[in-house]
Amino acid sequence: MDIGASLKTVRKMKGLSQRELAKRAGVTNSTISMIEKNSVSPSVSSLKKVLAGIPMSLVDFFSIETAAIGEPKVVYRADELLDIGTGPLELKLIGRDYPNRAMSVMSETYPPGADTGEEMLKHQGEEAAMVIAGRLELTVGDEVYLLQAGDSYYFNSESPHRFRNPFDEPCCLVSATTPANF
């Protein structure tokens, strides 16, 4: 997916100038311009912040091209999962075109050195996951947790949080977030 072109399309569909979106999102005009030109690859937290100015969730943003009409699918093959990650993060949404979803379920891969961004994430709802392979550093509020394969977490997403992989091997986990507008 071309994040820059998609952001520009959505912004124009909503009748927003780059300046207005920047003001609403609390970022500079040049930030919006650089994202739309694909001069920078925004972190997950940065893209969420920009989309909040529209307002639009990451799931909605990355699902724009995939909306389907008809009966919802039951099975989603590996090659049908929608990657809503940015940069090196791989966040594959399960059930990408499921209508009126109540939760977002994802297969997540954090390569060595990957990070959701300096800015802590914060949104309505709850999050839970289980680490399948590797290790992950999770920060919730002022607490830092180190998780390894078999460990899991569950917390209120209104608490500021961040995910990092400062380790030498990739970390894979399966997560669920409510509501579905991550």
Wavefront OBJ file of the C-alpha trace (Angstrom):
o trace
v 0.000 0.000 0.000
v 1.205 3.495 -0.834
v 0.646 5.245 2.506
v 1.368 8.703 1.108
v -1.056 8.419 -1.805
v -3.723 6.897 0.436
v -3.390 9.674 3.010
v -3.646 12.299 0.280
v -6.760 10.610 -1.161
v -8.469 10.334 2.234
v -7.538 13.911 3.155
v -9.012 15.236 -0.089
v -12.134 13.051 0.259
v -12.692 14.682 3.661
v -12.180 18.138 2.147
v -9.110 18.924 4.237
v -6.059 20.900 3.178
v -2.639 19.752 4.358
v -2.598 22.779 6.663
v -5.992 21.930 8.206
v -5.089 18.265 8.746
v -1.770 19.278 10.317
v -3.567 21.662 12.668
v -6.138 19.026 13.687
v -3.468 16.359 14.180
v -1.062 18.623 16.065
v 1.787 18.162 13.569
v 3.541 20.479 11.127
v 2.414 21.071 7.545
v 5.724 19.651 6.366
v 5.017 16.381 8.209
v 1.819 15.870 6.213
v 3.597 16.857 2.989
v 6.528 14.484 3.584
v 4.200 11.562 4.380
v 2.112 12.211 1.259
v 5.279 12.377 -0.882
v 6.581 9.182 0.779
v 9.693 11.137 1.842
v 9.269 9.651 5.319
v 7.747 6.439 6.582
v 5.707 7.382 9.663
v 5.807 5.266 12.805
v 2.572 3.594 13.899
v 2.066 6.232 16.607
v 2.759 9.105 14.163
v 0.335 7.749 11.571
v -2.315 7.237 14.274
v -1.831 10.849 15.360
v -2.255 12.135 11.793
v -5.312 9.924 11.179
v -6.887 11.173 14.426
v -7.100 14.569 12.727
v -9.404 13.149 10.026
v -10.685 11.209 12.259
v -9.971 7.668 11.036
v -8.555 4.524 12.628
v -5.550 2.605 11.313
v -7.808 -0.337 10.511
v -10.174 1.856 8.488
v -7.263 3.573 6.734
v -5.619 0.329 5.649
v -8.945 -1.313 4.796
v -10.102 1.351 2.324
v -8.920 -0.576 -0.735
v -10.160 -3.926 0.549
v -13.776 -3.253 1.465
v -15.900 -6.033 0.040
v -19.625 -6.450 -0.445
v -21.387 -9.736 0.165
v -21.192 -12.497 2.731
v -18.333 -12.150 5.213
v -15.531 -14.661 4.864
v -14.825 -17.206 7.569
v -11.280 -18.247 6.632
v -8.483 -15.845 5.704
v -5.400 -17.378 4.124
v -1.937 -16.124 5.058
v -1.576 -14.167 1.815
v -4.944 -12.435 2.390
v -3.998 -10.750 5.665
v -3.767 -6.958 5.390
v -0.469 -5.527 6.684
v -1.288 -2.271 8.489
v 2.211 -1.861 9.907
v 4.552 0.957 8.983
v 8.300 0.876 8.535
v 9.750 -2.451 9.632
v 6.720 -3.437 11.750
v 4.464 -6.121 10.319
v 0.931 -5.896 11.737
v -1.279 -8.285 9.799
v -4.989 -7.753 10.373
v -7.034 -10.945 10.520
v -10.469 -10.664 8.890
v -9.624 -7.471 7.044
v -13.016 -7.044 5.388
v -15.209 -8.429 8.164
v -18.156 -6.011 8.504
v -18.927 -4.173 11.771
v -16.069 -5.843 13.612
v -16.028 -5.634 17.423
v -12.288 -6.329 17.770
v -9.064 -6.254 15.805
v -7.007 -9.442 15.834
v -3.497 -9.263 14.421
v -0.411 -11.318 13.773
v 2.458 -8.993 14.673
v 6.165 -9.240 13.865
v 8.729 -6.882 15.373
v 12.135 -7.274 13.687
v 15.242 -6.607 15.803
v 15.338 -2.897 16.672
v 11.675 -2.296 15.738
v 9.651 0.146 17.803
v 6.124 1.591 17.650
v 7.682 5.055 18.041
v 8.953 7.427 20.694
v 5.449 8.717 21.360
v 3.409 6.421 23.586
v 0.213 4.962 22.088
v -3.081 5.616 23.864
v -6.629 4.820 22.753
v -9.954 3.620 24.047
v -10.371 -0.091 24.738
v -8.329 -3.074 25.807
v -5.400 -5.036 24.377
v -4.212 -8.575 24.873
v -1.574 -10.735 23.196
v 0.597 -13.800 23.512
v 4.226 -13.844 22.412
v 4.720 -16.801 20.060
v 8.455 -16.395 19.370
v 11.260 -14.076 20.426
v 11.182 -11.391 23.092
v 9.417 -8.029 23.410
v 9.745 -4.959 25.615
v 6.321 -3.597 26.607
v 5.936 -0.262 28.381
v 2.598 0.522 30.030
v 2.560 3.788 31.945
v 5.841 3.951 33.880
v 6.344 0.172 33.978
v 8.588 -1.704 31.531
v 7.996 -5.428 31.031
v 10.148 -7.960 29.195
v 8.148 -10.767 27.619
v 9.313 -13.983 25.964
v 7.648 -16.820 24.064
v 4.629 -18.057 26.026
v 4.198 -14.825 28.005
v 1.118 -12.681 27.464
v -0.319 -9.313 28.396
v -3.739 -7.719 28.900
v -4.226 -4.034 29.733
v -6.491 -1.005 29.375
v -5.387 0.774 26.171
v -6.134 4.177 27.702
v -2.877 3.730 29.610
v 0.017 5.110 27.548
v 1.904 2.182 26.027
v 4.711 1.296 23.643
v 6.205 -1.826 22.070
v 9.915 -2.359 21.259
v 12.185 -5.167 20.209
v 15.693 -4.259 21.397
v 16.787 -7.880 20.972
v 18.687 -9.709 18.202
v 15.843 -11.961 17.011
v 12.381 -11.128 15.612
v 9.434 -11.188 17.989
v 6.117 -12.671 16.796
v 2.844 -12.391 18.675
v -0.887 -12.671 18.145
v -2.900 -9.796 19.574
v -6.477 -8.596 20.018
v -7.604 -4.997 20.494
v -11.032 -3.583 21.310
v -12.765 -1.682 19.986
v -11.873 -2.512 16.403
v -10.761 1.023 15.540
v -7.087 0.641 16.500
l 1 2 3 4 5 6 7 8 9 10 11 12 13 14 15 16 17 18 19 20 21 22 23 24 25 26 27 28 29 30 31 32 33 34 35 36 37 38 39 40 41 42 43 44 45 46 47 48 49 50 51 52 53 54 55 56 57 58 59 60 61 62 63 64 65 66 67 68 69 70 71 72 73 74 75 76 77 78 79 80 81 82 83 84 85 86 87 88 89 90 91 92 93 94 95 96 97 98 99 100 101 102 103 104 105 106 107 108 109 110 111 112 113 114 115 116 117 118 119 120 121 122 123 124 125 126 127 128 129 130 131 132 133 134 135 136 137 138 139 140 141 142 143 144 145 146 147 148 149 150 151 152 153 154 155 156 157 158 159 160 161 162 163 164 165 166 167 168 169 170 171 172 173 174 175 176 177 178 179 180 181 182
